[in-house]
Amino acid sequence: MGVVVNFEDEKKGESALARLQKLVKDDMDKVNQTILHKMQSPVALIPQLAGHLIASGGKRLRPMLTIASSRLCGYEGDRHVELSACVEFIHSATLLHDDVVDESDLRRGRDTANAVWGNKASVLVGDFLFSRSFELMVADGSLEVLRILSHASSVIAEGEVLQLTTANDTDTTEDSYMEVIAAKTAALFAAACEIGAVIAERPTAEQEALQSYGKNLGIIFQLVDDVLDYSAEQEKLGKSVGDDFREGKITLPIVLAFRRGTDEERAFWRRTMEELEQQDGDLEKALDLINKHNALNDTLERARHYGAIARDALAIFPDNEHRQALTDIVDFCIARAY
């Protein structure tokens, strides 16, 4: 797809995830137990539907970031366990709502909850998970934690609505698109990391550093997702190539290809993305145009730029195994594109 594969980066990325998983394993076992306990309800459909999503093979990256950030800051208590579960509930709730909005049928190679139980049940169970997350925040007792996570929840919702307003709009600028992903994806990464410094009662500078690290990591994560949708690697994730194209979803590769295109090429994008008048062969033409204008490689270059910012944000912390694991996970997120 025009992306140069660096197998050393790929190998490094895979080992980075394994190292982080090993480092936080004991805590994550407790987090997973908390998740299973807190999603129980006498209404049988709730644990059934929530369990379907939560057991669907996600990496649990966001709660792992909360654990690693807490340990990086020297935290030795157990508040991070329920707060990590809280972060995962917020994430899971947004996935349920996203799949309804996007009319998605597959997630990580499995049927989405809305494909199995319908849109109404998915939205309502998503609401349940959001509510559970707020119960966990309140139980923690910290107004600062409550402020950070509740603010992140509202920003995520704003980002989703903002994305709706730019949907199918080929005039979307790169700045506008970056605003969307900073809200809908990066905000939770940022909050997940920042609360680690809060519960460890670290100085404001460290709290802001982890917030910056998480935000930039989240931006990387979404930009690489944008690349993956037009890559053969997407099939390994249980999704077909070009789902974003078929939905007319404006992502950074499309923004770049449209801006750099000829009048004829822009007419093609307007027909296929705005009017959703798609014909046989249009996806192949879209891929050709994306590659012609180097849009995937340039999207990855932007991801690498944010990666450098994320790494630098960690520089104020002691050079220990948790800092190294968080630094290396930046490489993992970028290596997902290969």
N, C-alpha and C positions, 0 to 999 in steps of 0.2 A: 504493500500500500504506500510505498514511497518512504517508509520509516526505516532507517538503518538500525539493524539489530545489533546491540552490543551485548554479547553473551556474558561478559564479565560483570556488567551492570546487573544483568538479569540474575546471575548467580548470587551476587552480593545482595540484591533485593530480597531474594527468597531466604537467604540465611539471616538477614536482618529481622524478618518477621519471626522466624523460628527462635532467634535469640530473645526477642521481646516476649514471645509466648512463654519461653522457659523461665525468663526472669520474673514474670508476674503470675506464674501458674498457680501457686498456692492461693494467692488472693483471688484470682479469677475463678477458682473452684468455689470459693465462698460467694462470689458475685453470681455465678450461675445458679447456685442453690437459692440465693435471695430472689433472683428473677423467677425461678419456678414457684417459689412460695408466694410471692407478691402478685403473680398473675392469676392466682386461684380465685374462684368466685362460685357461689351457689348457682349462678346462671351458667349452665354447662357449655353454651356456645362460646363464652368468653375465653376460658382457658383452652378450649379446642382450637379456636381460630388463632388466638395469640400464640399458642404453642406451635401451630403450623408455620407461622412466620419466623418465630425465634429459633426453631429447629432447622431452618432451611439452609444452614451452612455458612452464615456470615462469619467474618473473622473476629467480631467483637472488638474492632480496632479502637473505637471511641472509649469504652470503659477501660481498655488496657492503657490508653493514654492517661486517663485519670489516675490509675494505680501508679504508673511509672512516674508521673509528675509529682504525685504525693511523696513517693519514696525518694525522688531526686531532691526534694526539699527537706528530707530527713524526718518525715512523718512516721510515727511508730504506733499510732492508734488503729482503730478499726472503722472510723467514720467513712473512709474512702470506699468501703465495700458497698454500703447501701447507696452512696452517691454515684458509684459506677453503675449500679443497677438502674438508678434514676436516669442517668445519661442514656443507657441502652433503651429504656422505655420511651424516652422522648424520640430517639432515633426510630424505633419500631413503629411508633404512632405515625411519624411523618411518612414512613414507607407505605403503611396501609393507605393513608390518604393520597400519596403520590400515585400509587397504582390505580386508584379509582379515577383520579384526574387524568392520568395518561392512558387509561383504558388498557393497561398492561395485562397480559395473560401469563407471562413467565417472569420469574425472579430466581436467579441462580439455578436455572434449569428445572425449577419446579413450578407447578401451577400457582399463581398468585391467590391470595385469600379471596379477592373479589371474584376471581374466575370460579372458585369453588363454592363460596357462600353468598356471593352477590355484593353489590356496592353498598347497600344499606348496612348490612352486618359489618362490613369492613370499616366503614366510617365510624360507626358507633363503638366498635371495639378499639379503634384508634383513639377515640375520645376517652375510653376507659383507661387506656395505657397512659395518656396524658394526665388524667386525674390521679392515677397511681403515682406518677412521677412527682406530682405536687405534694402528695401525702408524704413521700419520702423526703422531699425538701423540708417540709414543715417539721417532720420528726427529727431531722438533723439539728434544728434549733438555731442555725446561723442565719441572720438576716442578710449577711453579705452573700452567702451561698445561694439563698433564695433569690436575691436580686440578680445575680449572675445567670442562674439557670432559667428563671422566669423571663428575664430580658431576652435570653437566647431563644426561648420558645416563641416569643412574640416576633422577634426578628426573622426567624425561620418562616413563620406564617406570612409576614410581609413579603419575604422573598418569593414565596410561592405565588402570591397574588401578583407581584411585580412581573414574574415570569409569564403569568397569564396575559398581562397587558402587552408583553412583547412577543407573544406567541405568533408564529406565522408572519412576523414583520421583518422583511429583509432589510429594512432601513435601520435596524437595531445597530447601534455603534458598539465598538469593543468596550468602551467605558460603561455603557449601559449593561452590557452582558456581564462584565466583571462585578458590577453592583449586585446583580441577581445572584451570582454564585457566592459572593461574599456573605450574602444574607442566608440563602437557602441551604448552603452546605457548610461554609467555613465557620458560621456562628457557633454551631454546636461543637466543632473541633476546638475552637477557641475556649469556650466555656468549660469543656471537659478537662482541658489542661490547666486553666486558670484556677479552678477550685482546689487543685492540688496544693498550690501555694497558700490559699486562704486557710484551709484546715490545718496546715503546718505553721500558720501564723508567721509567714515570712514577710519581708519588707515589700513595699509597693513595687519597687523596681523588679523584683523577682516575679511578682504576680503579673505585671505588665509584660515581662519577657515571655512567660509561658502563654499568656494570651496571644501575643504576637506569633509565637511558634505555632500554636494550634491553628490560628487563622490562616497563616500562610500554608500550612500543611493541608488544610481543608481546601484551599484554592487549588493546590496541586492535584489533590484527589479528584476534584470535579473536572479539571482540564484534561486529565488523563482519561477519565470516563468519556469525555467528548471525543477524544482520539479513538478510544476503543470501539465506539459505535461504528466507525468506518474502517475497522481493522479485522483481519481474520481471527485475531485473538478473541474477539467477541463470542465466537461460536463455542469456545472453551468455557465461557461463563454461562452457557445455556440460553443465550440470546442470539437472534439472527442479526446479521450485519445490516445496518441501515434502518434500525427501528426509529431513530430520531428523524431520519429523512422521511420515512413514511408518515410520521405524525406531523411533519412540517415544523419540527422543533428547531429553533434557531440556536445553534451552539457556536463556539468560537471558530471551528474550521469553516463553517458556512459563512460567518461574518467576514472572515478573511478572504475566502474565495469570491464572495459577492463583491467586496470592495475592490478587489484586484481584477475583476472580470471585465470583459468587453460588454457593450450594450446588448449584444446577442446572448451572451452568457447570463447577464443579469435578468433578461427576459425569461430565460430558462428557470432561474431560481424563483422568480416571482410566480411563474405558472405552477411549479412543483411544490413550493413551500408556502406561498400565500394562498393561492387558489386551490391547492391540493389536487390539481389536475395532473395525475401521474400516469404514465404509460409504460408499457414494457420497454425495458432498456434505459429508463430514466435513472435508476439507481447507478447503473454502470457509468452513465454519462456524468452523474454527480461525482462519483469517485474519480473519474478522469480529470474533472475540473479541479477538484480538491487537490489532487496530486500535481496537476499542471502549475498551480499557484503555491505549491509547497505549504499548504495550509496545515497539514498534520505535523510536519517537522517544526513549523513555526509555533504551533500551539504547544508542542513539547518544549521548545526553547523558552517559552514564557513560564512553563511549569518549572523548568530548571532555575529560572530567575527567582521565582518565589521560594524555591528550595534553598537557594543561597541565603535568603533573608531568614528563613526558618532556622537554618543551622547557626547563623550568627546570633540569633536571639538567645540561644542556649549558652553562648560563650561566657556569660557571667557566673555560670554554675560550676561547682567543682568537677574536675574531669574524672568521673567514676562510671561504673557500668550502666547506670540508669541514663546518664547523659549520653553515653555512647550509643545505647540502644535507641534513644529518641532521635539522635542524629542520623543513625543508620536507617531508621524507618522512613526518612525522607527519600532515600535511594529506593527503598522498596516501593513506595507509592509511584515514583517515576518509572521504575522498571516494569510496573504492571502493563505498560504500553507495548512491551515487546513479546 
